[in-house]
C-alpha cells in the first residue's frame, strides 16, 4: 500500500524539481539583467558579467565560507531535512485528522471525489498563508530569544550576499524551523484532509505549493546585491531589496522585515521598514568575533557552544542573560 502511494506521488512529481531549478536560474538571470539595466548607463556583456558576479564579492572570505557551507550542507540535508520536514507535517496532519474525526464522529473527507480547480486554488492560498505566518513567527523568535539567535547569527554573519547565502542556515536551526512548520502547516494539512483531499492529492498539491512559494519569494535573488523592487506589488510581496535591509548592520534596520513571501505580516505587526530606492547596505554582524563565522567550525560548532552557555545560565540563575541587540551591537 505504501509503495503504491509513493509510486503515485512520484509519477505526479517527476518533473517538479527540474522545473523548479530551471525557474530559479531563469529568475536569477532576469533579476540580474533588470538590476544591471537600471544601474549601469554604458552597457556591454562584459560589464554585465562584472556587475552580476563582482570580483570583490566572490573572492570575499564570507563568499568562500558560503560555498564550503553550502557544499557540506547539500551533502547532509537530503538525508536529514527533507525527511524531517515530511515527518513533522505528516505526523501533525494525521494527528489533527484523527482528533477531529474522533471528536465529531465522522469519516473524512467530508467532500468526496477529486479536487476541482476552486478547491486547489483555496488550498494553495491557505497553505501559502500558513507557511508564511509560520515562518514569520519563528523568525521573530530567532531575533528575540538569545538561544535561537545564536543559531540564527550564522545566517546574519554573511558579509556579502552571493545567492547561496540563502542556505547559510545552521542545520539545527533549519531542523527546528521545520519542526515548527510541522505544527502550523501540519494542522492545516490535517484540516484539508478532513474537508476534501486524499493523501496523494495533499502530497502533490503540498509540494506544488512549497515550490511555488520558493519561486515567488525569490530567495536566491534576495540574497544577492541586486536591489530588486516590485513597485506597488511590494505591499503584498516582500521584494529582495526589502529583505536585504533585514541583513543590514545599521541599528535602524535591526529586527525589521521578517517576512518570507508576504510583506503584510510586517506591516500588520509593526516590523516593516521600507528602504530608500537603490539604498545600499553593509551586511553582517558587528560582534567582536565576527570573523570566527567565516569558517566551517565557526558556522557549525561555535553556535552550539554559545547556545549551551545560554542554557547553562538558565540552569544556574544569577548570571544575566544577554539580549540579542547587545550581542549584535558590541563594538
N, C-alpha and C positions, 0 to 999 in steps of 0.2 A: 504493500500500500504506500509506504513511504517512498519507495523507488519510483512508483508511478507518479506521485505528486512532484518529486524532484524533476522527473523527465518532462512533465507538462510545463513546469515553470521554466526550465532551461530552454525548451523549444520556443517559448514565447519571448525569452530574453536574450537569445543568441547574439543579436546584433546590437544590444544596448551599450555594452562597454566600448565597442568600436565607434559607434555613433557619438557617444559622449566625448571620447578622446578627440575625434575629428572636430566636433563643435568647439571644444576647449581651445584647440590650436587655432581654429579659424577666428574665434573671438579674440584671442590674444593678438593675432596678426592685424585684424581690423582695428583694434584699440590702439595698437602701436602706430598704424597709419594715420588714424584720426588725431592722436596726440601730436604726432610729428607735423602733420599738415597745419595744425593750429599754432604750433610753436615756432617753426623754422620758416624764414622768409625765402631764402635761396635753397631750393630743393634739389636733391640728387639721391640716387640709390646708395651711394657711398655714405652720404650724410645721414640717410635714413638708418642704415645699419649701425652707425656710430651713435645715433640717438637712441635706437631701440636697445642696443647692448653696449652701454658705455664702458670703456676700459676700466675707469676708476671704480666702477661698481662691481664688475665681475671679478676683478682682481682683489677686492677688499677681503680682509680676513673673515668678515661676517658672511660674505657670499660663499667662501670656501667652507666655512662651518655649516652653512645651509646645505651645501651639496653633500658633504660627508654625512650629515644627519639624515638627509633625505634618502640616501642610498641605504644606510643601515636600517632605517625605519621601513623602507619598502621591502627589505629582506625579512622583516619580522611581522609587519602589520597584516598581510594576507592570512597569517596563521593565528592572529590574535584579535584584531579589531573587528574584522568583518563577521566572524562567528559570534563574537561577544555582542555586537550590536543586534544581530538577529536573535540571539538567545534572550537578551533583555526585553526587546519589544515583543517577541513571541510569548514569553512567559507571562508578562503583564497582560498581553492581549487575551490569552487563554484564561487567565485568572479573572479578568473583567467579564468575559463571556460566561464563564461558569457561575460567577457570583450573581449576575443579574438574571440569568436564565433560571437559576435555582431559587432565588428570592421571589421571582414573579411567576415561576412555574409555567414556562413556555419553551417551545422547541425552536431555536433560531434556524435560519433567518426569518424575520417577520415577513419580508417581501421575497417571494420565490421567483426563480427564473434568472437569466443572465442580466448583468447590469447594463442599463441603457446609457446613452450619452449624457443625459441630465444627471444621473447618479454618479457617473465618472467625474463630471465637472464639479459637482458639490463635494465629492470625496477629495478631489485634487485641492480645492480651495481650503477645505477644513484641515487637511493634512499639512499643507504649506504653513498655515497659521499655527498649527500645533508644533511643528518642527521649529518655527521661528520664535515663538514665545518661550519654548523650552530652552533654546539657545540663549536668548536674551537674559533670562533669569539666571542661568548658570554663569554666563559671562559677567553679570553684575556681581555675583557671589565670588567669582575669581578675583575681582578687584577689591572686594570689601573684606574678605577674610584672609588673614595672613598665611594660614596653612595652604589655602588654594592659590594665593598669589605667588608663593614660592615656586609652584609648578608653572603658573602662567607667565612668570618672568622669562621663561625660556622663549616664549613667542615674542615678547616685547624686547628681548635682548638683541634682536636683529638691528644692525646699524645701517644697513642698506636693504632695499627691497628688490628681490630677484624672481618673483613669481613663485618659486618653490618655497619661499618663506612662509607660505600658507601652511606648509607641513612642518614648520618648526614648532611643534607641539609635543610636550613630554608624553611618552606612552601612557603613563599613569593618569595624566590629565585627560588624555583622549578617552581612556577606558572609563574614567569617572563620568565624563561628559556623556558617553553612550549609555551608561547605566541610568543617568538622569533622564536622557531622552527616552529610555525604555519605559519610564514611569508615565511621562506626559503623552508621548506618541503611542505607547503601548495601550493606554486606556482608550485613546481614540480608535486604534485598530480594533480593540475588543468591542467597542460600541458599534462600529461599522459591521463587524461580523454578526452582531445581533440583529442589525437592521436589514442588511441586503446582500452582503458579499460573502462568497465562499472563500476557502483558504487560498486556492490558486489565484482567484481574482485579487484578493488582498495583497498577495505577494507580488504579483505582476504590477498592479497599479501602484503599490507602495514603492517599488523600485523605480518606476517611472517618475513618481513624484520626487523621489530623492535625487534622481538625475536632473530633473527639471529645475529643482532648487539650486543644485550646484552650478548649472549653466546660467541661470538668471542672476545669481549673486556675484558672478564673475570673480570668484575667489582668487584665481591666478592673477588676473589683471589688477585687482585692488591691492595686491601685494607686490606691485611694481612701482616705478616712478611716474607712470602715465597718469596725468591728472585728468581723468575722465569724469565728466559730469553729464547727467541725464536731463538737465534743464527742469521743466515743470514736473517731470516724472520723479524727480528727487523727493517729492512729497510722498511718494509711495514706496519707491525702491531706493535703498541706500547705495549711492554711487561710489565707485572706487575712491574718488578724491575725498569724500567724507570719511571713509574708513581709514584712509591714510592719516587723517588728523588724529584718529584714535591712537596711532603709534607715535605721535609727536612727543618730544621731551619738554615742550613748553608747558609749564604748570597750568596755563589757562585751558589746556586741552585734556588734562587728566580726567579720567572717568567720564568720557563723552563718547557718543556714537557707538553704543554697544551692539547695535542691531547686526543681524547677519544678512537677511534679504530685505525685509521691510524697514522703512525709516520711521513709521508712525509709532512704534513702541517707544523710541527715544523721545519723540515729541510728546507722547502721552505721559511718560514718567519723568519728564524734565531733564533728560540727559542728552538732548540734541545740541550740537554745536555746528553751525554752518561756516565752512571756511570761506575766505575771500577767493574770488576767481583766480585760478593759477597760483594760489598761495603755496609756498614751499615749506617743507617741514624738515626738521632734524629728527632722525629716528633713533630709537634705542632706549637705554636706561642711563641714569646719572649716578648709579651706585659707584662706590669707590672701586669695587672689584668687577666692574662690567666686562673687562677683558677676559675674565675667567669663563665667561659664557661663550667664548669663541672656540671652544674645543669640545670634543665628544664627551670627555669626562665632566666638563663643566655643564654640558647640556643634559646629560643622562644622570650623573651621580650626585653632583652638588645640590640640585634642588631637593633630592630625597633627604640628604643630611640636614638641610635647613628646615625642611618640614618637620623632621624629628625633633629639632631644637624647639620649635613652637609647641609641639605636642608635649615635650618634656616640661616646658614652662607651665603648661596647663596642669600637668600632673603634680608639679611642685609649685604651689602658689607662692606669691611674694615677688616673683620676677615679672616685671611689666611686659605685656605683650606689645610688640612693635606694630605700628599701623602700616598699612600699605603705602600711604602717602609719605611717611617718614622714611620708609625703606627706599623709596624711589627718589627722594629729594636730598639724599646725602651728597655733600659736595665732593 
